[in-house]
Amino acid sequence: MKAYICAALYPSLFFILQNKRNYFSMEQYNILDVIKTIFKWKKAIIYTCVTVLIGSVVTAFLLPVYYESSTSFFVSSTDQFKPELLYGNGTKEIRFYGDDTDIDRVLTLAESDGMLSFLVDSFHLYQHYNINPDKPKAPYYVKLTLSKLMDVKRTDKDAVVLKIQDKDKEVAKEMVTALRNRINAKSQALIKETQAASIQSFKDDIKAKSTLLKVLNDSLYNLRQRYGIFNAESQTEGLSEQLFNTEATLEMNKTRLATLRTIGGIPRDTIRMLEAKVKGLESKTKLVKEKVELLNSGIGQISALEEEYETASERLSEDKERLKRYEATFNANKEALIVIEDAKTPIIKARPKRKLIVLASVILAFLFSVIGVLLIDNWKDEDWKSIIHGK
């Protein structure tokens, strides 16, 4: 079609570029002059239009027929792959459909060299497009041909439409379906790479916290053995009560002993027994006080270590729970694309539009033939020899 249009337009364009006067100036011509000129050259115009008509018809019927298959889909939001949102711990409402960033990512994937290579390899497009794969520029030309037959765009409703044309209607459908599935798989893989990195980070953090917890536990054990503190609260209460009772008993027996010494006639053995009891209570009081002092000297360190151990243990439990959620999300088979319309086998050809080609060719041939004959008639009296020789 292009060849015939150019053949019809070339003479007219030549004359337009060489024109020195405005043919349509009302000072020189009127519409009757134009009509007379057209009828004067009517045979040439008719012959030109008929020639272009025949050529465009032949060309249109020689053009290969292409069928177009398409599929449309929405892009899933990455929120659906975030455990903190899926399990209700997020601060924002979860989105089900992707935003501009998600859509742009899918469009970039669809038009990437990797996707073109996938189609070339999967459908043997070198043979399908009759391109010799042994030539150095074969990869460039096969992808160029494919890119001309493929179209991916975003609609005003934020959906993505993927179209592919091919001479074989079944191949067109299979290519569209395969490419959409590949985009979905690649999008999932990109998201899962991020999830895998987060999971590994959690595992490393859990390992470090487990090691810290073991160190804290060993330190706590050593301090308890050193200070004899195994339950600070109950031991503090028990020792305080024991010290109070021992001191009270000691004071009571001291008073009794002092009283008996002032009373005559008390057997000596009774006084000695009471003296021994007082000494025993004094030793017991001293021992309890030593235990209290030891408890007081170690209770601060142990309490701080216990608090640190409890905090570390809680954080470790939280991280383990978060890890479970991330692994559950990672193992879930969530689709990155939400299919609206699946690819179908096309029934009507996409191109060529033969009637349109023929009609447009004839109309253009007529218009430029008219312009051409008007210019020729306008310049018929020019001395072209002198012009050619620069005189």
C-alpha atoms as one frame of an Amber mdcrd trajectory, in Angstrom:
protein
   0.000   0.000   0.000   2.771   2.440   0.932   4.505   1.858  -2.398   1.408
   2.750  -4.407   0.634   5.815  -2.354   4.192   7.086  -2.758   4.029   6.453
  -6.507   0.888   8.539  -6.714   2.181  11.300  -4.478   5.717  11.702  -5.775
   4.941  13.808  -8.901   2.602  16.036  -6.947   5.083  16.541  -4.166   7.782
  17.353  -6.705   5.676  20.086  -8.255   4.669  21.467  -4.857   8.273  21.808
  -3.821   9.150  23.540  -7.097   6.120  25.854  -7.069   6.976  29.570  -7.234
   3.415  30.911  -7.305   0.226  30.284  -5.368  -2.049  28.497  -7.814  -5.093
  29.114  -5.714  -4.592  32.868  -5.434  -7.912  34.478  -6.170  -6.091  37.283
  -7.958  -5.117  34.948 -10.790  -7.691  32.168 -10.899 -11.229  31.403  -9.901
 -12.967  28.130  -9.221 -14.058  27.778 -12.846 -10.454  27.759 -13.966  -9.752
  24.962 -11.518 -12.707  22.928 -12.723 -11.710  23.462 -16.359  -8.193  22.283
 -15.639  -9.465  19.180 -13.845 -11.746  18.251 -16.741  -8.955  18.976 -19.157
  -6.806  16.384 -17.396  -9.660  14.096 -16.462  -8.297  11.120 -18.370  -4.931
  11.367 -16.623  -6.667  11.653 -13.280  -8.942   8.700 -14.023  -6.027   6.573
 -15.277  -4.036   7.416 -12.133  -6.941   6.548  -9.843  -7.685   3.306 -11.714
  -4.012   2.320 -11.598  -3.816   2.985  -7.884  -7.132   1.168  -7.377  -5.868
  -1.952  -9.126  -2.500  -1.767  -7.388  -4.035  -1.259  -3.949  -6.488  -4.116
  -4.485  -3.701  -6.470  -5.505  -1.485  -5.304  -2.674  -4.282  -5.555  -0.099
  -5.056  -9.126  -1.098  -1.372 -10.071  -1.054  -0.913  -8.797   2.493  -0.864
 -11.609   5.099  -3.830 -11.941   7.431  -3.178 -11.441  11.146  -5.409 -12.453
  14.032  -5.306 -10.749  17.409  -5.905 -12.371  20.777  -6.049 -10.383  23.995
  -6.365 -10.792  27.739  -7.051  -8.217  30.432  -6.277  -8.276  34.137  -5.857
  -6.198  37.246  -2.600  -6.129  39.175  -2.782  -7.375  42.760  -1.582  -5.045
  45.476   1.618  -5.983  47.288  -0.384  -5.471  50.502  -1.711  -8.995  50.010
   1.823 -10.311  50.424   2.508  -8.446  53.689   1.885 -10.541  56.838   1.641
  -7.478  59.079  -1.417  -6.378  57.067  -2.899  -9.815  56.430  -2.876 -10.743
  60.123  -4.381  -7.477  61.293  -1.310  -5.897  62.834  -0.982  -3.118  60.281
  -2.015   0.473  60.819  -3.613   0.879  57.389  -6.414  -0.842  55.528  -5.331
  -3.569  53.133  -5.641  -2.844  49.391  -6.610  -5.622  46.978  -5.758  -3.864
  43.706  -2.356  -2.437  42.865  -1.478   1.222  42.682   0.533   3.045  40.008
   3.792   1.510  41.213   2.431  -2.043  41.004   0.972  -1.461  37.536   4.178
   0.132  36.241   6.144  -2.842  37.536   3.958  -5.259  35.550   4.124  -3.107
  32.406   7.921  -3.004  32.675   8.034  -6.773  33.076   5.743  -7.331  30.090
   7.939  -5.239  27.788  11.255  -6.497  29.132  13.806  -8.307  27.009  13.414
 -11.374  29.206   9.733 -11.711  28.315  10.465 -11.346  24.599  13.196 -14.002
  24.875  10.745 -16.282  26.678   8.246 -16.058  23.802  10.980 -16.479  21.186
  12.246 -19.656  22.835   8.847 -21.078  23.798   7.204 -20.662  20.379  10.274
 -21.102  18.138   9.740 -17.692  16.613  12.866 -17.779  14.437  11.248 -20.479
  12.348   7.778 -19.017  12.809   8.853 -15.610  11.448  11.209 -17.101   8.835
  14.312 -15.501  10.354  17.661 -17.235  10.035  18.915 -17.693  13.630  22.519
 -18.037  12.418  22.745 -14.414  11.318  24.409 -11.996  13.759  21.423  -9.643
  13.881  18.810 -12.410  14.083  18.041 -11.870  17.814  17.427  -8.179  17.155
  15.115  -8.739  14.193  13.083 -11.526  15.784  12.417  -9.397  18.874  11.698
  -6.362  16.707   9.116  -8.353  14.743   7.563  -9.663  17.942   7.421  -6.236
  19.579   5.569  -4.862  16.547   2.981  -7.618  16.886   2.612  -7.236  20.654
   0.900  -4.455  22.572   0.520  -3.992  26.319  -1.119  -0.919  27.787  -2.933
   0.398  30.815  -6.592   1.347  30.471  -8.287   4.345  32.059  -9.812   1.888
  34.567  -6.341   0.809  35.782  -6.573  -2.577  34.097  -3.807  -3.948  31.882
  -4.628  -5.217  28.381  -2.198  -7.544  26.630  -2.574  -8.165  22.876  -0.581
 -10.264  20.405  -1.147 -10.676  16.667  -0.164 -13.683  14.605  -1.038 -15.338
  11.321  -2.141 -18.419  13.268  -5.123 -17.621  15.490  -4.340 -20.467  17.911
  -0.724 -19.368  18.266  -1.897 -15.831  19.037  -4.093 -17.138  21.849  -1.376
 -19.417  23.242   1.231 -16.648  23.177  -1.005 -14.202  25.049  -1.853 -16.810
  27.683   1.761 -17.902  28.072   3.015 -14.337  28.406   0.381 -13.427  30.989
   1.216 -16.516  33.047   4.906 -15.709  32.768   4.330 -12.143  33.975   2.310
 -13.507  36.890   5.040 -16.014  37.807   7.805 -13.431  37.508   5.864 -10.928
  39.627   5.333 -13.607  42.265   9.037 -14.476  42.148  10.069 -10.854  42.691
   7.759 -10.551  45.695   8.879 -13.905  47.097  12.525 -12.830  46.818  11.731
  -9.942  49.144   9.792 -12.249  51.457  12.638 -14.779  51.486  15.087 -12.045
  52.458  12.789 -10.992  55.324  12.422 -14.606  56.471  16.181 -15.105  56.484
  16.593 -11.877  58.427  14.109 -13.117  61.030  15.910 -16.455  61.285  19.255
 -14.747  61.822  17.728 -12.463  64.440  16.078 -15.403  66.210  19.373 -17.271
  66.257  21.166 -14.267  67.767  18.439 -13.778  70.383  18.475 -17.472  71.258
  22.221 -17.260  71.857  21.753 -14.155  74.017  18.998 -15.901  75.980  21.289
 -18.855  76.694  24.023 -16.496  77.921  21.530 -14.691  80.179  20.238 -17.992
  81.527  23.775 -19.205  82.350  24.601 -15.897  84.036  21.380 -16.031  86.041
  22.114 -19.595  87.137  25.614 -18.675  88.320  24.333 -15.663  90.287  21.627
 -17.738  91.968  24.168 -20.353  92.953  26.511 -17.665  94.249  23.931 -15.765
  96.327  21.596 -18.641  97.018  18.663 -16.745  95.534  16.128 -18.808  93.640
  12.952 -16.873  94.377  13.829 -13.364  95.428  10.341 -12.372  96.507   9.537
 -15.401  98.672  13.066 -15.611 100.044  13.060 -11.928 101.044   9.738 -12.356
 102.782  10.839 -15.580 104.522  14.200 -14.253 105.710  12.634 -11.032 106.977
  10.074 -12.985 108.984  12.718 -15.418 110.245  15.019 -12.562 111.318  12.188
 -10.797 113.114  11.139 -13.939 114.993  14.711 -14.888 115.891  15.538 -11.428
 117.218  12.288 -11.322 119.219  12.985 -14.753 120.736  16.546 -13.686 121.514
  15.447 -10.538 123.315  12.843 -12.454 125.269  15.370 -15.018 126.453  17.925
 -12.339 127.324  15.352 -10.595 129.470  14.414 -13.863 131.134  18.073 -14.668
 131.782  18.709 -11.266 133.332  15.653 -11.645 135.530  16.590 -15.122 136.759
  20.081 -13.958 137.675  18.615 -11.387 140.072  16.429 -13.945 141.784  18.037
 -16.138 144.364  17.500 -19.858 144.669  17.400 -20.539 140.904  19.291 -23.733
 140.058  22.595 -23.178 138.361  21.767 -25.699 135.593  18.675 -23.689 134.647
  20.728 -20.525 134.249  23.351 -22.368 132.221  20.697 -23.840 129.912  19.210
 -20.410 129.394  22.653 -18.918 128.698  23.296 -21.645 126.106  19.935 -20.966
 124.492  20.709 -17.257 124.281  24.077 -17.959 122.630  22.363 -20.243 120.150
  19.825 -17.584 119.294  22.600 -15.039 118.894  24.395 -17.344 116.434  21.164
 -17.985 114.586  20.440 -14.252 114.406  23.930 -13.590 113.081  23.488 -16.315
 110.430  20.106 -14.971 109.338  21.541 -11.466 109.122  24.384 -12.787 106.935
  21.815 -14.429 104.667  19.855 -11.186 104.488  22.994  -9.228 103.639  23.910
 -11.783 100.974  20.381 -11.607  99.595  20.470  -7.816  99.516  23.871  -7.755
  97.800  22.720 -10.084  94.974  19.043  -9.327  94.603  19.637  -6.204  92.494
  21.823  -8.017  89.955  19.500 -11.001  89.798  16.362  -8.872  89.449  17.927
  -6.862  86.612  19.101 -10.038  84.902  15.693 -11.668  85.345  14.000  -8.646
  83.799  16.424  -8.665  80.876  15.904 -12.403  80.440  12.112 -12.002  80.463
  12.230  -9.160  77.912  14.552 -11.124  75.625  12.328 -14.181  75.945   9.204
 -12.200  75.023  10.895 -10.663  71.990  12.132 -14.045  70.888   8.585 -15.440
  71.126   7.243 -12.500  69.108   9.884 -12.978  66.415   9.112 -16.691  66.207
   5.428 -15.890  65.771   6.189 -13.301  63.090   8.436 -15.823  61.348   5.559
 -18.302  61.236   3.352 -15.655  59.643   5.970 -14.738  57.059   6.529 -18.396
  56.190   2.779 -18.962  55.912   2.474 -15.959  53.580   5.510 -17.092  51.600
   4.062 -20.587  51.110   0.615 -19.260  50.167   0.029 -19.350  46.408  -1.320
 -15.828  45.884  -1.751 -14.620  42.314   0.008 -11.401  41.319  -2.561 -10.827
  38.547  -6.350 -10.858  38.774  -7.643 -12.020  35.393 -10.651 -10.135  34.074
 -10.911 -11.684  30.619  -9.015 -14.741  29.534  -7.493 -15.071  26.064  -9.804
 -16.481  23.389  -9.261 -17.834  19.915  -9.933 -14.869  17.581 -12.583 -15.243
  14.914 -12.287 -11.966  12.997  -8.975 -10.941  11.469  -7.238  -7.911  12.952
  -5.617  -6.806   9.716  -5.327  -5.967   6.915  -8.394  -3.742   6.530  -8.596
  -4.216   2.761 -11.538  -1.927   2.069  -9.954   0.869   4.055  -6.615   0.427
   2.272  -8.220   0.547  -1.175 -10.512   3.466  -0.358  -7.737   5.526   1.241
  -5.386   4.813  -1.665  -7.913   5.917  -4.286  -8.892   9.081  -2.390  -5.257
  10.084  -1.912  -4.498   9.294  -5.558  -7.374  11.506  -6.691  -6.435  14.421
  -4.419  -2.790  14.452  -5.329  -3.558  13.871  -9.019  -5.707  16.997  -8.970
  -2.949  18.949  -7.230  -0.441  17.601  -9.711  -2.387  18.536 -12.819  -3.102
  22.015 -11.455   0.605  22.564 -10.882   1.518  21.164 -14.286  -1.040  23.366
 -15.977   0.223  26.362 -14.006   3.839  25.796 -15.034   3.297  24.698 -18.626
   4.538  28.001 -20.023   7.745  28.028 -18.001  11.030  27.777 -19.872  12.309
  24.640 -18.120  15.450  24.431 -20.223  16.632  27.818 -19.008  15.671  26.860
 -15.458  17.609  23.591 -15.714  20.673  25.369 -17.110  20.388  28.069 -14.485
  19.569  30.904 -16.915
